[in-house]
Amino acid sequence: MSAPAAPYRGRFAPSPTGPLHLGSLVAALASYLDARAAAGQWLVRIEDVDQTRAVPGAADGILRTLDALGFTWDGPVVMQSGRTELYDAAIEALKMAGQAYDCGCSRAEIAAVATSGNEGPLYPGTCRDGLPPGKQPRSVRLRVPQDTVCCADRIAPRLCQQMASEIGDFVIRRADGYTAYQLAVVVDDADQGISHVVRGADLYTSTPRQRYLQGLLGLPLPAYAHVPLVRGPGGLKLSKQDRARPVDPTAPLPALRYALRFLGQAEPPERTDLAGFWRWAISHWDIGRVPPSTEFACPNPHPTN
């Protein structure tokens, strides 16, 4: 007799850098429908570990908009800014195991000698065997292997990354003292018991780094699914920093319908109220219909009907 499947536990984890816009709504809707269709839990976590980017009032605004659109979440909202001790413990464990090390290099010093990787200059390994004379610790880096790390995805193609040649030893604590995203998200997902991660395709190439960290820390491996990005008329990803128009919480159905259509899902009948929309969307959710292309474009990012 096979063991019962583990309970589904998903999450939406926005950064409080501005109001909820359509791109974030698409990710929230996909993660929510995937969780509720599986009779699972759905959590909200505010990723405010980088206080230099947090906009005062943005977190409350995001939560109010989600509530006005009919989202409900399980348990209290978790704020990353209150979890520094968890991140510090993970970093110390990695350093004690020889898997992470102090780095004294500035960005300018790295850029002057580095070759190019997938996401910018590859760290040349200056401090890998200890800080050179005269250098003081600035950041903490993870020591990556020559191995190739592969990740399956429920929407996007399988992704394989050669860690050393494509990414290089990457930062897990920044020079300003803030925990880097890759470390924080791994610790948070494990601590909250997240079994499924449904998020935007902009984080697709981060998955191998997170898988590698999960292995080093002995953490569970959630299933991943990356939904296509909503793009504006110029083809750029919508973002709060670029002042993407926020979702109107007073008129939830146009935005919800548009997001559902963007995700390739069947739409509810025209004369449907908000409660009816959610009943339909949950009961008809099919992740297999989500377009797999990370270049899937949105011709009109500001829905009006």
C-alpha positions as CSV (number, residue, x, y, z in Angstrom):
1,M,0.0,0.0,0.0
2,S,1.5,3.4,-1.0
3,A,1.9,6.2,1.5
4,P,-0.6,9.0,1.3
5,A,0.4,12.1,-0.6
6,A,1.8,14.9,1.6
7,P,-0.6,17.8,2.2
8,Y,-0.4,20.7,-0.3
9,R,1.0,23.9,1.1
10,G,1.6,26.8,-1.2
11,R,2.4,30.5,-0.8
12,F,2.5,33.9,-2.4
13,A,5.5,36.0,-1.4
14,P,5.5,39.6,-2.8
15,S,8.1,42.2,-2.1
16,P,6.6,45.4,-0.6
17,T,8.1,47.7,-3.2
18,G,4.8,49.2,-4.4
19,P,1.2,48.3,-4.9
20,L,0.0,45.0,-6.3
21,H,0.0,45.1,-10.2
22,L,-1.2,42.7,-12.8
23,G,2.0,40.8,-13.0
24,S,2.0,40.0,-9.3
25,L,-1.7,39.2,-9.5
26,V,-1.1,36.6,-12.2
27,A,1.5,34.9,-9.9
28,A,-0.9,35.2,-6.9
29,L,-3.8,33.8,-8.8
30,A,-1.9,30.8,-10.2
31,S,-0.5,29.9,-6.8
32,Y,-3.8,30.3,-5.1
33,L,-5.8,28.3,-7.6
34,D,-3.2,25.5,-7.6
35,A,-3.4,25.3,-3.8
36,R,-7.2,25.5,-3.5
37,A,-7.9,23.1,-6.3
38,A,-5.7,20.5,-4.4
39,A,-7.7,21.3,-1.2
40,G,-4.4,22.7,0.1
41,Q,-3.3,25.6,2.2
42,W,-2.2,29.0,0.8
43,L,0.1,31.3,2.8
44,V,1.2,34.9,2.3
45,R,4.7,36.0,3.1
46,I,6.0,39.5,2.7
47,E,9.6,39.4,1.4
48,D,10.9,42.6,3.1
49,V,14.3,41.3,4.2
50,D,15.8,44.0,2.0
51,Q,14.7,47.1,3.9
52,T,16.4,49.4,1.4
53,R,13.7,48.5,-1.2
54,A,10.7,48.4,1.1
55,V,8.1,51.2,0.5
56,P,6.3,52.3,3.7
57,G,2.7,51.1,3.6
58,A,3.2,48.9,0.5
59,A,2.8,45.6,2.4
60,D,-0.5,46.7,4.0
61,G,-1.7,47.9,0.6
62,I,-0.9,44.5,-1.1
63,L,-2.8,42.7,1.7
64,R,-5.8,45.0,1.4
65,T,-5.9,44.5,-2.4
66,L,-5.7,40.7,-2.1
67,D,-8.5,40.8,0.4
68,A,-10.7,43.0,-1.8
69,L,-10.2,40.6,-4.7
70,G,-11.4,37.7,-2.6
71,F,-8.2,35.9,-1.7
72,T,-8.1,34.2,1.7
73,W,-5.0,33.0,3.3
74,D,-4.2,30.4,6.0
75,G,-2.5,31.6,9.2
76,P,-0.8,34.9,9.9
77,V,1.1,36.8,7.3
78,V,4.9,36.2,7.8
79,M,7.3,39.1,7.5
80,Q,10.9,38.2,6.4
81,S,12.3,41.2,8.4
82,G,11.4,39.3,11.6
83,R,13.3,36.2,10.7
84,T,16.9,37.3,10.6
85,E,17.9,34.7,13.3
86,L,16.8,31.8,11.1
87,Y,18.9,33.1,8.2
88,D,21.9,33.8,10.4
89,A,21.7,30.2,11.8
90,A,21.7,28.8,8.3
91,I,24.6,30.9,7.1
92,E,26.6,29.9,10.2
93,A,25.9,26.2,9.5
94,L,27.1,26.6,6.0
95,K,30.3,28.4,7.1
96,M,31.0,25.8,9.8
97,A,30.7,23.0,7.1
98,G,33.1,24.9,4.8
99,Q,30.4,25.5,2.3
100,A,30.3,29.3,2.7
101,Y,33.1,31.8,3.3
102,D,33.7,35.5,3.9
103,C,34.4,37.7,0.9
104,G,36.1,41.0,1.0
105,C,35.7,42.0,-2.7
106,S,33.7,45.0,-3.9
107,R,31.6,44.8,-7.1
108,A,34.0,47.0,-8.9
109,E,37.0,44.7,-8.0
110,I,35.0,41.7,-9.3
111,A,33.9,43.4,-12.5
112,A,37.4,44.4,-13.3
113,V,38.7,40.8,-13.6
114,A,35.6,38.6,-13.9
115,T,34.4,36.7,-17.0
116,S,30.7,36.8,-17.8
117,G,28.2,34.3,-16.4
118,N,24.5,33.8,-16.9
119,E,23.6,36.7,-14.6
120,G,26.6,39.1,-14.7
121,P,30.2,38.8,-13.8
122,L,31.4,35.4,-12.4
123,Y,33.1,35.7,-9.1
124,P,36.8,34.9,-9.7
125,G,37.4,33.1,-6.4
126,T,39.6,35.8,-4.9
127,C,38.6,34.9,-1.3
128,R,37.7,31.3,-1.8
129,D,40.7,30.1,0.2
130,G,40.7,32.8,2.7
131,L,40.8,36.6,2.8
132,P,43.9,38.0,1.1
133,P,46.1,40.4,3.2
134,G,44.5,43.7,3.7
135,K,40.9,42.6,2.9
136,Q,38.1,42.7,5.5
137,P,34.9,40.6,5.4
138,R,32.1,42.3,3.4
139,S,29.7,39.6,2.2
140,V,29.3,35.8,2.6
141,R,29.5,33.6,-0.5
142,L,28.4,30.0,-1.1
143,R,31.0,27.7,-2.5
144,V,29.5,26.1,-5.6
145,P,30.7,22.8,-7.2
146,Q,31.5,21.9,-10.7
147,D,28.4,19.8,-10.8
148,T,25.4,20.4,-13.0
149,V,22.1,20.9,-11.0
150,C,18.9,20.0,-12.8
151,C,15.4,21.0,-11.8
152,A,12.0,19.7,-13.1
153,D,9.2,22.2,-13.5
154,R,5.5,21.7,-13.8
155,I,5.1,24.3,-16.5
156,A,8.5,25.4,-17.9
157,P,11.1,23.0,-19.5
158,R,13.5,21.1,-17.3
159,L,16.4,23.4,-16.4
160,C,20.0,22.4,-15.9
161,Q,22.8,24.7,-14.7
162,Q,26.5,24.1,-14.5
163,M,27.0,26.0,-11.2
164,A,30.6,26.9,-11.4
165,S,30.7,28.1,-15.0
166,E,27.3,29.7,-15.3
167,I,26.7,31.1,-11.8
168,G,29.8,31.0,-9.7
169,D,30.1,31.3,-5.9
170,F,27.1,33.5,-5.1
171,V,26.3,35.9,-2.3
172,I,24.1,34.6,0.6
173,R,24.7,37.6,2.9
174,R,25.2,41.0,1.3
175,A,27.9,43.6,2.1
176,D,25.2,45.8,3.7
177,G,24.3,43.0,6.1
178,Y,21.0,41.9,4.5
179,T,20.4,38.2,3.8
180,A,20.4,37.5,0.0
181,Y,17.1,36.4,-1.6
182,Q,18.4,32.9,-2.5
183,L,19.2,32.0,1.1
184,A,16.2,33.6,2.7
185,V,13.6,32.1,0.4
186,V,15.0,28.6,0.9
187,V,14.9,28.9,4.7
188,D,11.4,30.4,4.7
189,D,9.9,27.8,2.4
190,A,11.3,25.0,4.6
191,D,10.3,26.6,7.9
192,Q,6.8,27.2,6.6
193,G,6.4,23.7,5.2
194,I,5.9,24.8,1.6
195,S,5.3,21.8,-0.6
196,H,4.6,23.6,-3.9
197,V,6.0,26.9,-5.2
198,V,4.1,28.6,-8.1
199,R,5.8,31.9,-9.1
200,G,6.8,34.1,-12.0
201,A,9.2,33.0,-14.7
202,D,11.7,35.7,-13.7
203,L,12.7,33.4,-10.9
204,Y,13.0,30.3,-13.1
205,T,16.8,30.4,-13.3
206,S,17.1,30.9,-9.5
207,T,15.8,27.4,-8.9
208,P,19.0,25.4,-9.3
209,R,20.7,27.6,-6.7
210,Q,17.8,27.1,-4.4
211,R,17.8,23.3,-5.0
212,Y,21.6,23.2,-4.2
213,L,21.1,25.2,-1.0
214,Q,18.2,22.9,0.0
215,G,20.5,19.9,-0.4
216,L,23.3,21.4,1.6
217,L,21.0,22.4,4.5
218,G,19.1,19.1,4.4
219,L,15.8,20.8,3.6
220,P,12.7,19.3,1.8
221,L,12.5,19.9,-1.9
222,P,9.2,21.6,-3.0
223,A,7.7,21.1,-6.5
224,Y,8.2,24.2,-8.7
225,A,6.0,25.8,-11.4
226,H,6.9,29.0,-13.2
227,V,4.1,31.0,-14.8
228,P,4.8,33.4,-17.8
229,L,5.5,37.0,-17.1
230,V,3.1,39.8,-17.9
231,R,4.8,42.3,-20.1
232,G,4.0,45.8,-21.1
233,P,3.8,47.3,-24.6
234,G,7.6,47.5,-24.9
235,G,8.1,43.9,-23.9
236,L,9.4,44.6,-20.5
237,K,8.2,42.8,-17.4
238,L,5.8,44.8,-15.4
239,S,7.3,45.9,-12.1
240,K,6.4,48.1,-9.1
241,Q,9.7,50.0,-9.6
242,D,8.6,51.0,-13.1
243,R,5.3,52.3,-11.7
244,A,3.2,49.6,-13.3
245,R,-0.4,50.6,-12.9
246,P,-1.8,49.0,-9.7
247,V,-4.8,46.6,-9.6
248,D,-8.0,48.4,-8.8
249,P,-9.4,46.8,-5.6
250,T,-12.8,48.4,-6.1
251,A,-13.3,46.6,-9.4
252,P,-11.8,43.1,-8.9
253,L,-13.5,41.1,-11.7
254,P,-11.9,42.7,-14.7
255,A,-8.4,42.1,-13.4
256,L,-9.2,38.6,-12.1
257,R,-10.7,37.6,-15.5
258,Y,-7.8,39.0,-17.4
259,A,-5.3,37.2,-15.1
260,L,-7.3,33.9,-15.5
261,R,-7.3,34.4,-19.3
262,F,-3.6,35.1,-19.3
263,L,-3.0,31.8,-17.5
264,G,-4.8,30.0,-20.3
265,Q,-7.8,29.0,-18.2
266,A,-11.4,28.6,-19.1
267,E,-13.4,31.7,-18.1
268,P,-16.6,31.7,-16.0
269,P,-19.9,32.9,-17.5
270,E,-20.1,36.6,-18.2
271,R,-22.8,37.2,-15.5
272,T,-20.7,36.0,-12.5
273,D,-20.2,37.7,-9.2
274,L,-16.9,37.6,-7.2
275,A,-17.9,34.5,-5.2
276,G,-19.0,32.8,-8.4
277,F,-15.7,33.7,-10.1
278,W,-13.7,31.9,-7.4
279,R,-15.9,28.8,-7.4
280,W,-15.5,28.5,-11.1
281,A,-11.8,29.3,-11.2
282,I,-10.9,26.8,-8.5
283,S,-13.1,24.0,-9.9
284,H,-11.8,24.5,-13.5
285,W,-8.1,25.1,-12.7
286,D,-5.8,23.1,-15.0
287,I,-2.1,23.9,-14.7
288,G,-1.5,22.0,-17.9
289,R,-3.2,24.8,-19.8
290,V,-0.8,27.5,-18.5
291,P,1.4,28.7,-21.5
292,P,5.0,27.4,-20.9
293,S,6.8,30.2,-22.7
294,T,8.7,32.6,-20.5
295,E,8.3,35.1,-23.3
296,F,4.5,34.9,-23.3
297,A,3.5,38.6,-23.9
298,C,0.6,40.6,-22.5
299,P,-0.7,43.0,-25.2
300,N,-2.8,45.0,-22.8
301,P,-1.4,45.0,-19.2
302,H,-4.2,47.3,-18.0
303,P,-7.5,45.4,-18.4
304,T,-10.8,47.3,-18.6
305,N,-13.2,44.4,-19.3
